[in-house]
């Protein structure tokens, strides 16, 4: 039986997933440290929205987590990017002309934003020069949607960012104008049907509409480390389950997407 492992933080996401897991007949454990409580055994762990917790606890349980490679975005055909994107290092990014959008490819060690040039990046003595970095041409995403994907099938989707701000309203809802969710879903379905697009068996893909251009991929993230926004928590669960495998369950394709940290 799957067991959803949650952090001590009672967030809206964790509460929604807790209820969904109970509805699905799963076990649920809310951890209060970086390991399972004494006497608690978990045969099939499942993680959500706490990357550090997932990485540390999964290792102790002998579980394997799937995630997109750090350079995944640059492997996509240009038709799905609709702006130039390159994978580089922080040191090399400092020499890039601008304006340029720069973000850490892995963690949040420096602000992801548009820089006048790479020279504006934080001093190298404060950061590892080899820090993986993504650089892209500046574009304006009018809206971004988040989709939970397993085995190239979109399970659930929600608005994520609108006009640069989180798309949740004052009531905790994630509203969208008529027709827009259908557009986002149609584009993500098109992406997943493209044989030139390589994706892990389970992942989260963010897509967005670029002003004056159209729909494109924003980025991909580990399913076990992403917020669910307004996605259906019941539909999120099978994606989270597929993203965490025992050694016996790993396929040859899964092994290409194992966490390497």
ZADO-1210 file (C-alpha; in nm, 4 decimals, padded with zeros to 6 digits):
<atoms>
<atom x="00.0000" y="00.0000" z="00.0000" code="UNK" pos="1"/>
<atom x="00.1336" y="00.3467" z="-00.0845" code="UNK" pos="2"/>
<atom x="00.2080" y="00.5786" z="00.2063" code="UNK" pos="3"/>
<atom x="00.2146" y="00.9536" z="00.1515" code="UNK" pos="4"/>
<atom x="00.4956" y="01.1081" z="00.3559" code="UNK" pos="5"/>
<atom x="00.4357" y="01.4722" z="00.4453" code="UNK" pos="6"/>
<atom x="00.6490" y="01.7312" z="00.6197" code="UNK" pos="7"/>
<atom x="00.5524" y="01.8935" z="00.9526" code="UNK" pos="8"/>
<atom x="00.4211" y="02.2006" z="00.7645" code="UNK" pos="9"/>
<atom x="00.0415" y="02.2107" z="00.7410" code="UNK" pos="10"/>
<atom x="00.0156" y="02.3798" z="00.4019" code="UNK" pos="11"/>
<atom x="-00.3000" y="02.3898" z="00.1863" code="UNK" pos="12"/>
<atom x="-00.1296" y="02.1467" z="-00.0536" code="UNK" pos="13"/>
<atom x="-00.0384" y="01.8956" z="00.2161" code="UNK" pos="14"/>
<atom x="-00.3869" y="01.9095" z="00.3686" code="UNK" pos="15"/>
<atom x="-00.5525" y="01.8557" z="00.0290" code="UNK" pos="16"/>
<atom x="-00.3217" y="01.5642" z="-00.0504" code="UNK" pos="17"/>
<atom x="-00.3746" y="01.4181" z="00.2967" code="UNK" pos="18"/>
<atom x="-00.7512" y="01.4002" z="00.2383" code="UNK" pos="19"/>
<atom x="-00.7061" y="01.2656" z="-00.1151" code="UNK" pos="20"/>
<atom x="-00.4698" y="00.9928" z="00.0074" code="UNK" pos="21"/>
<atom x="-00.7160" y="00.8881" z="00.2788" code="UNK" pos="22"/>
<atom x="-00.9932" y="00.8765" z="00.0172" code="UNK" pos="23"/>
<atom x="-00.7703" y="00.6543" z="-00.1987" code="UNK" pos="24"/>
<atom x="-00.7060" y="00.4133" z="00.0887" code="UNK" pos="25"/>
<atom x="-00.3404" y="00.5111" z="00.1238" code="UNK" pos="26"/>
<atom x="-00.1481" y="00.5419" z="00.4448" code="UNK" pos="27"/>
<atom x="-00.0363" y="00.8901" z="00.5492" code="UNK" pos="28"/>
<atom x="00.2515" y="00.9857" z="00.7793" code="UNK" pos="29"/>
<atom x="00.3386" y="01.3426" z="00.8735" code="UNK" pos="30"/>
<atom x="00.7080" y="01.3419" z="00.9584" code="UNK" pos="31"/>
<atom x="00.8642" y="01.5531" z="01.2308" code="UNK" pos="32"/>
<atom x="01.2246" y="01.5056" z="01.1243" code="UNK" pos="33"/>
<atom x="01.4430" y="01.3712" z="00.8453" code="UNK" pos="34"/>
<atom x="01.3601" y="01.0068" z="00.9059" code="UNK" pos="35"/>
<atom x="01.0596" y="00.7874" z="00.9787" code="UNK" pos="36"/>
<atom x="00.9424" y="00.7686" z="01.3406" code="UNK" pos="37"/>
<atom x="01.0570" y="00.4684" z="01.5407" code="UNK" pos="38"/>
<atom x="00.8449" y="00.1642" z="01.4651" code="UNK" pos="39"/>
<atom x="00.6908" y="00.3021" z="01.1445" code="UNK" pos="40"/>
<atom x="00.7435" y="00.0858" z="00.8348" code="UNK" pos="41"/>
<atom x="00.6671" y="00.2029" z="00.4812" code="UNK" pos="42"/>
<atom x="00.6660" y="-00.0398" z="00.1890" code="UNK" pos="43"/>
<atom x="00.5804" y="00.2113" z="-00.0838" code="UNK" pos="44"/>
<atom x="00.6755" y="00.5702" z="00.0044" code="UNK" pos="45"/>
<atom x="00.5297" y="00.8647" z="-00.1881" code="UNK" pos="46"/>
<atom x="00.6518" y="01.2234" z="-00.1488" code="UNK" pos="47"/>
<atom x="00.5122" y="01.5678" z="-00.2267" code="UNK" pos="48"/>
<atom x="00.6228" y="01.9336" z="-00.2296" code="UNK" pos="49"/>
<atom x="00.9176" y="01.9034" z="00.0107" code="UNK" pos="50"/>
<atom x="01.2272" y="01.8428" z="-00.2052" code="UNK" pos="51"/>
<atom x="01.4844" y="01.8250" z="00.0741" code="UNK" pos="52"/>
<atom x="01.2658" y="01.5960" z="00.2835" code="UNK" pos="53"/>
<atom x="01.2024" y="01.3689" z="-00.0152" code="UNK" pos="54"/>
<atom x="01.5707" y="01.3448" z="-00.1047" code="UNK" pos="55"/>
<atom x="01.6837" y="01.2624" z="00.2482" code="UNK" pos="56"/>
<atom x="01.4065" y="01.0218" z="00.3465" code="UNK" pos="57"/>
<atom x="01.3966" y="00.8411" z="00.0102" code="UNK" pos="58"/>
<atom x="01.7663" y="00.7637" z="00.0354" code="UNK" pos="59"/>
<atom x="01.7179" y="00.6121" z="00.3797" code="UNK" pos="60"/>
<atom x="01.4334" y="00.3958" z="00.2513" code="UNK" pos="61"/>
<atom x="01.6185" y="00.2791" z="-00.0589" code="UNK" pos="62"/>
<atom x="01.3618" y="00.4505" z="-00.2823" code="UNK" pos="63"/>
<atom x="01.4501" y="00.6115" z="-00.6151" code="UNK" pos="64"/>
<atom x="01.3135" y="00.9484" z="-00.7276" code="UNK" pos="65"/>
<atom x="01.2633" y="01.0534" z="-01.0893" code="UNK" pos="66"/>
<atom x="01.3222" y="01.4083" z="-01.2105" code="UNK" pos="67"/>
<atom x="01.3933" y="01.5971" z="-01.5345" code="UNK" pos="68"/>
<atom x="01.7603" y="01.6555" z="-01.6108" code="UNK" pos="69"/>
<atom x="01.8923" y="02.0036" z="-01.5329" code="UNK" pos="70"/>
<atom x="01.9362" y="02.0751" z="-01.9045" code="UNK" pos="71"/>
<atom x="01.5973" y="01.9284" z="-02.0037" code="UNK" pos="72"/>
<atom x="01.4630" y="02.2582" z="-02.1344" code="UNK" pos="73"/>
<atom x="01.7466" y="02.2857" z="-02.3871" code="UNK" pos="74"/>
<atom x="01.6649" y="01.9404" z="-02.5281" code="UNK" pos="75"/>
<atom x="01.3268" y="02.0577" z="-02.6547" code="UNK" pos="76"/>
<atom x="01.2676" y="02.1464" z="-03.0196" code="UNK" pos="77"/>
<atom x="01.2659" y="02.5221" z="-03.0826" code="UNK" pos="78"/>
<atom x="00.8935" y="02.5106" z="-03.1624" code="UNK" pos="79"/>
<atom x="00.8236" y="02.4349" z="-02.7955" code="UNK" pos="80"/>
<atom x="01.0567" y="02.7032" z="-02.6571" code="UNK" pos="81"/>
<atom x="00.9859" y="03.0033" z="-02.8789" code="UNK" pos="82"/>
<atom x="01.2862" y="03.1865" z="-02.7318" code="UNK" pos="83"/>
<atom x="01.6602" y="03.1069" z="-02.7212" code="UNK" pos="84"/>
<atom x="01.7614" y="02.8930" z="-02.4207" code="UNK" pos="85"/>
<atom x="02.1061" y="02.7676" z="-02.3207" code="UNK" pos="86"/>
<atom x="02.2436" y="02.5588" z="-02.0349" code="UNK" pos="87"/>
<atom x="02.5651" y="02.6986" z="-01.8935" code="UNK" pos="88"/>
<atom x="02.7503" y="02.7694" z="-01.5694" code="UNK" pos="89"/>
<atom x="02.7282" y="03.0706" z="-01.3431" code="UNK" pos="90"/>
<atom x="03.0842" y="03.1671" z="-01.4353" code="UNK" pos="91"/>
<atom x="03.0111" y="03.1639" z="-01.8089" code="UNK" pos="92"/>
<atom x="02.6750" y="03.3318" z="-01.7614" code="UNK" pos="93"/>
<atom x="02.8528" y="03.6356" z="-01.6164" code="UNK" pos="94"/>
<atom x="02.9926" y="03.7148" z="-01.9610" code="UNK" pos="95"/>
<atom x="02.6568" y="03.7033" z="-02.1411" code="UNK" pos="96"/>
<atom x="02.5271" y="04.0256" z="-02.2958" code="UNK" pos="97"/>
<atom x="02.1840" y="04.1415" z="-02.2002" code="UNK" pos="98"/>
<atom x="01.9132" y="04.1773" z="-02.1383" code="UNK" pos="99"/>
<atom x="01.9028" y="03.8084" z="-02.0457" code="UNK" pos="100"/>
<atom x="01.6843" y="03.5967" z="-01.8201" code="UNK" pos="101"/>
<atom x="01.9018" y="03.3925" z="-01.5833" code="UNK" pos="102"/>
<atom x="01.8016" y="03.1333" z="-01.3255" code="UNK" pos="103"/>
<atom x="01.9737" y="02.8537" z="-01.1320" code="UNK" pos="104"/>
<atom x="01.9030" y="02.5234" z="-01.3051" code="UNK" pos="105"/>
<atom x="01.8762" y="02.3357" z="-00.9757" code="UNK" pos="106"/>
<atom x="01.8169" y="02.5385" z="-00.6608" code="UNK" pos="107"/>
<atom x="01.7461" y="02.9028" z="-00.5738" code="UNK" pos="108"/>
<atom x="02.0978" y="03.0215" z="-00.4957" code="UNK" pos="109"/>
<atom x="02.0460" y="03.3487" z="-00.6852" code="UNK" pos="110"/>
<atom x="01.7334" y="03.5357" z="-00.8024" code="UNK" pos="111"/>
<atom x="01.5736" y="03.4168" z="-01.1254" code="UNK" pos="112"/>
<atom x="01.5031" y="03.7333" z="-01.3250" code="UNK" pos="113"/>
<atom x="01.5970" y="03.9437" z="-01.6254" code="UNK" pos="114"/>
<atom x="01.9459" y="04.0924" z="-01.5840" code="UNK" pos="115"/>
<atom x="02.0805" y="04.3898" z="-01.7793" code="UNK" pos="116"/>
<atom x="02.3753" y="04.1589" z="-01.8514" code="UNK" pos="117"/>
<atom x="02.5400" y="03.8579" z="-01.6922" code="UNK" pos="118"/>
<atom x="02.7782" y="04.0921" z="-01.5121" code="UNK" pos="119"/>
<atom x="02.4909" y="04.1790" z="-01.2753" code="UNK" pos="120"/>
<atom x="02.4924" y="03.8282" z="-01.1285" code="UNK" pos="121"/>
<atom x="02.6032" y="03.7848" z="-00.7652" code="UNK" pos="122"/>
<atom x="02.9792" y="03.7805" z="-00.7068" code="UNK" pos="123"/>
<atom x="03.1412" y="03.4458" z="-00.7774" code="UNK" pos="124"/>
<atom x="03.3142" y="03.4392" z="-00.4398" code="UNK" pos="125"/>
<atom x="02.9695" y="03.3927" z="-00.2843" code="UNK" pos="126"/>
<atom x="02.8657" y="03.1108" z="-00.5183" code="UNK" pos="127"/>
<atom x="03.0218" y="02.8094" z="-00.6864" code="UNK" pos="128"/>
<atom x="03.1343" y="02.9188" z="-01.0372" code="UNK" pos="129"/>
<atom x="03.0202" y="02.5815" z="-01.1733" code="UNK" pos="130"/>
<atom x="02.6596" y="02.6314" z="-01.0553" code="UNK" pos="131"/>
<atom x="02.4357" y="02.5038" z="-01.3398" code="UNK" pos="132"/>
<atom x="02.2536" y="02.8001" z="-01.4909" code="UNK" pos="133"/>
<atom x="01.9828" y="02.8465" z="-01.7530" code="UNK" pos="134"/>
<atom x="01.9956" y="03.1532" z="-01.9754" code="UNK" pos="135"/>
<atom x="01.7196" y="03.2584" z="-02.2112" code="UNK" pos="136"/>
<atom x="01.5965" y="03.5489" z="-02.4143" code="UNK" pos="137"/>
<atom x="01.3574" y="03.7662" z="-02.2127" code="UNK" pos="138"/>
<atom x="00.9905" y="03.7058" z="-02.2898" code="UNK" pos="139"/>
<atom x="00.6682" y="03.7988" z="-02.1146" code="UNK" pos="140"/>
<atom x="00.4519" y="03.5044" z="-02.0106" code="UNK" pos="141"/>
<atom x="00.0960" y="03.6341" z="-01.9771" code="UNK" pos="142"/>
<atom x="-00.0122" y="03.3223" z="-01.7910" code="UNK" pos="143"/>
<atom x="00.1458" y="02.9939" z="-01.6833" code="UNK" pos="144"/>
<atom x="-00.0214" y="02.6586" z="-01.6201" code="UNK" pos="145"/>
<atom x="00.1112" y="02.3641" z="-01.4216" code="UNK" pos="146"/>
<atom x="00.0440" y="02.0074" z="-01.5345" code="UNK" pos="147"/>
<atom x="00.1091" y="01.6788" z="-01.3529" code="UNK" pos="148"/>
<atom x="00.2156" y="01.4171" z="-01.6065" code="UNK" pos="149"/>
<atom x="00.2658" y="01.0402" z="-01.5809" code="UNK" pos="150"/>
<atom x="00.3583" y="00.8097" z="-01.8688" code="UNK" pos="151"/>
<atom x="00.3103" y="01.0980" z="-02.1154" code="UNK" pos="152"/>
<atom x="-00.0487" y="01.1545" z="-02.0010" code="UNK" pos="153"/>
<atom x="-00.1704" y="01.4780" z="-01.8443" code="UNK" pos="154"/>
<atom x="-00.3527" y="01.3902" z="-01.5219" code="UNK" pos="155"/>
<atom x="-00.4491" y="01.7342" z="-01.3931" code="UNK" pos="156"/>
<atom x="-00.3723" y="02.0984" z="-01.4646" code="UNK" pos="157"/>
<atom x="-00.4138" y="02.4391" z="-01.3024" code="UNK" pos="158"/>
<atom x="-00.3277" y="02.8052" z="-01.3559" code="UNK" pos="159"/>
<atom x="-00.0037" y="02.8817" z="-01.1752" code="UNK" pos="160"/>
<atom x="00.1109" y="03.2381" z="-01.2515" code="UNK" pos="161"/>
<atom x="-00.0809" y="03.5242" z="-01.4108" code="UNK" pos="162"/>
<atom x="00.0819" y="03.8546" z="-01.4992" code="UNK" pos="163"/>
<atom x="00.3887" y="03.7618" z="-01.2967" code="UNK" pos="164"/>
<atom x="00.1930" y="03.6883" z="-00.9769" code="UNK" pos="165"/>
<atom x="00.0691" y="03.3618" z="-00.8277" code="UNK" pos="166"/>
<atom x="-00.2713" y="03.2970" z="-00.9859" code="UNK" pos="167"/>
<atom x="-00.4536" y="03.2185" z="-00.6595" code="UNK" pos="168"/>
<atom x="-00.7229" y="03.4683" z="-00.5581" code="UNK" pos="169"/>
<atom x="-00.8117" y="03.6004" z="-00.2127" code="UNK" pos="170"/>
<atom x="-01.0491" y="03.3066" z="-00.1591" code="UNK" pos="171"/>
<atom x="-00.7788" y="03.0485" z="-00.2255" code="UNK" pos="172"/>
<atom x="-00.9183" y="02.9598" z="-00.5688" code="UNK" pos="173"/>
<atom x="-00.7284" y="02.9449" z="-00.9001" code="UNK" pos="174"/>
<atom x="-00.9657" y="03.1121" z="-01.1493" code="UNK" pos="175"/>
<atom x="-00.9206" y="03.1264" z="-01.5255" code="UNK" pos="176"/>
<atom x="-01.1169" y="03.2931" z="-01.8059" code="UNK" pos="177"/>
<atom x="-01.3385" y="03.0718" z="-02.0256" code="UNK" pos="178"/>
<atom x="-01.1461" y="02.8773" z="-02.2881" code="UNK" pos="179"/>
<atom x="-00.7998" y="02.9405" z="-02.1463" code="UNK" pos="180"/>
<atom x="-00.7672" y="02.6070" z="-01.9589" code="UNK" pos="181"/>
<atom x="-00.8680" y="02.4258" z="-02.2788" code="UNK" pos="182"/>
<atom x="-00.5944" y="02.6112" z="-02.4700" code="UNK" pos="183"/>
<atom x="-00.3342" y="02.5187" z="-02.2100" code="UNK" pos="184"/>
<atom x="-00.4425" y="02.1552" z="-02.2025" code="UNK" pos="185"/>
<atom x="-00.4437" y="02.1317" z="-02.5820" code="UNK" pos="186"/>
<atom x="-00.0898" y="02.2644" z="-02.5981" code="UNK" pos="187"/>
<atom x="00.0418" y="02.0324" z="-02.3269" code="UNK" pos="188"/>
<atom x="-00.1277" y="01.7362" z="-02.4955" code="UNK" pos="189"/>
<atom x="00.0431" y="01.8415" z="-02.8202" code="UNK" pos="190"/>
<atom x="00.3787" y="01.8557" z="-02.6416" code="UNK" pos="191"/>
<atom x="00.3361" y="01.5091" z="-02.4901" code="UNK" pos="192"/>
<atom x="00.2352" y="01.3641" z="-02.8274" code="UNK" pos="193"/>
<atom x="00.5524" y="01.4973" z="-02.9921" code="UNK" pos="194"/>
<atom x="00.8013" y="01.2081" z="-03.0362" code="UNK" pos="195"/>
<atom x="01.0870" y="01.4596" z="-03.0340" code="UNK" pos="196"/>
<atom x="01.0084" y="01.5490" z="-02.6722" code="UNK" pos="197"/>
<atom x="01.1731" y="01.3272" z="-02.4099" code="UNK" pos="198"/>
<atom x="01.0148" y="01.3315" z="-02.0631" code="UNK" pos="199"/>
<atom x="01.0471" y="01.1296" z="-01.7419" code="UNK" pos="200"/>
<atom x="00.7742" y="00.8792" z="-01.6610" code="UNK" pos="201"/>
<atom x="00.6445" y="01.1237" z="-01.3992" code="UNK" pos="202"/>
<atom x="00.7043" y="01.4970" z="-01.3872" code="UNK" pos="203"/>
<atom x="00.5476" y="01.8404" z="-01.3619" code="UNK" pos="204"/>
<atom x="00.5544" y="02.0570" z="-01.6740" code="UNK" pos="205"/>
<atom x="00.4775" y="02.4281" z="-01.6681" code="UNK" pos="206"/>
<atom x="00.3587" y="02.5829" z="-01.9934" code="UNK" pos="207"/>
<atom x="00.2696" y="02.9432" z="-02.0636" code="UNK" pos="208"/>
<atom x="00.1408" y="03.1846" z="-02.3238" code="UNK" pos="209"/>
<atom x="00.4061" y="03.4302" z="-02.4403" code="UNK" pos="210"/>
<atom x="00.2642" y="03.7717" z="-02.5240" code="UNK" pos="211"/>
<atom x="00.2331" y="03.8119" z="-02.8993" code="UNK" pos="212"/>
<atom x="00.3805" y="03.4670" z="-02.9658" code="UNK" pos="213"/>
<atom x="00.1711" y="03.1820" z="-02.8248" code="UNK" pos="214"/>
<atom x="00.2058" y="02.8778" z="-02.6017" code="UNK" pos="215"/>
<atom x="00.5469" y="02.7398" z="-02.5037" code="UNK" pos="216"/>
<atom x="00.7169" y="02.5369" z="-02.2326" code="UNK" pos="217"/>
<atom x="00.8268" y="02.7323" z="-01.9260" code="UNK" pos="218"/>
<atom x="01.0100" y="02.4539" z="-01.7408" code="UNK" pos="219"/>
<atom x="00.9766" y="02.1063" z="-01.5899" code="UNK" pos="220"/>
<atom x="01.0206" y="02.0064" z="-01.2258" code="UNK" pos="221"/>
<atom x="01.0185" y="01.6896" z="-01.0156" code="UNK" pos="222"/>
<atom x="00.6602" y="01.5907" z="-00.9354" code="UNK" pos="223"/>
<atom x="00.7627" y="01.5181" z="-00.5756" code="UNK" pos="224"/>
<atom x="00.8967" y="01.8710" z="-00.5297" code="UNK" pos="225"/>
<atom x="00.6239" y="02.0832" z="-00.6892" code="UNK" pos="226"/>
<atom x="00.3248" y="02.2619" z="-00.5429" code="UNK" pos="227"/>
<atom x="-00.0099" y="02.1416" z="-00.6739" code="UNK" pos="228"/>
<atom x="-00.1712" y="02.4879" z="-00.7161" code="UNK" pos="229"/>
<atom x="-00.5350" y="02.4271" z="-00.8088" code="UNK" pos="230"/>
<atom x="-00.4773" y="02.0779" z="-00.9499" code="UNK" pos="231"/>
<atom x="-00.7095" y="01.7959" z="-00.8440" code="UNK" pos="232"/>
<atom x="-00.5235" y="01.6322" z="-00.5517" code="UNK" pos="233"/>
<atom x="-00.6807" y="01.2944" z="-00.6287" code="UNK" pos="234"/>
<atom x="-00.5374" y="01.3110" z="-00.9828" code="UNK" pos="235"/>
<atom x="-00.1987" y="01.4240" z="-00.8515" code="UNK" pos="236"/>
<atom x="-00.1517" y="01.1112" z="-00.6380" code="UNK" pos="237"/>
<atom x="-00.0808" y="00.8600" z="-00.9206" code="UNK" pos="238"/>
<atom x="00.1800" y="01.0977" z="-01.0627" code="UNK" pos="239"/>
<atom x="00.3530" y="01.1247" z="-00.7243" code="UNK" pos="240"/>
<atom x="00.3407" y="00.7472" z="-00.6917" code="UNK" pos="241"/>
<atom x="00.4985" y="00.6959" z="-01.0345" code="UNK" pos="242"/>
<atom x="00.7766" y="00.9421" z="-00.9466" code="UNK" pos="243"/>
<atom x="00.9089" y="00.7265" z="-00.6600" code="UNK" pos="244"/>
<atom x="01.0219" y="00.3728" z="-00.7431" code="UNK" pos="245"/>
<atom x="01.1778" y="00.0810" z="-00.5639" code="UNK" pos="246"/>
<atom x="01.4851" y="-00.0761" z="-00.7235" code="UNK" pos="247"/>
<atom x="01.2725" y="-00.3688" z="-00.8426" code="UNK" pos="248"/>
<atom x="01.0243" y="-00.1350" z="-01.0139" code="UNK" pos="249"/>
<atom x="01.2761" y="00.0719" z="-01.2099" code="UNK" pos="250"/>
<atom x="01.2572" y="00.0392" z="-01.5867" code="UNK" pos="251"/>
<atom x="01.5495" y="00.1037" z="-01.8192" code="UNK" pos="252"/>
<atom x="01.3923" y="00.4370" z="-01.9106" code="UNK" pos="253"/>
<atom x="01.3425" y="00.5287" z="-01.5438" code="UNK" pos="254"/>
<atom x="01.7149" y="00.4911" z="-01.4825" code="UNK" pos="255"/>
<atom x="01.7851" y="00.7784" z="-01.7229" code="UNK" pos="256"/>
<atom x="01.5884" y="01.0116" z="-01.4955" code="UNK" pos="257"/>
<atom x="01.7103" y="00.9147" z="-01.1505" code="UNK" pos="258"/>
<atom x="01.8045" y="01.1910" z="-00.9098" code="UNK" pos="259"/>
<atom x="02.1825" y="01.2361" z="-00.9190" code="UNK" pos="260"/>
<atom x="02.2689" y="01.4620" z="-00.6252" code="UNK" pos="261"/>
</atoms>
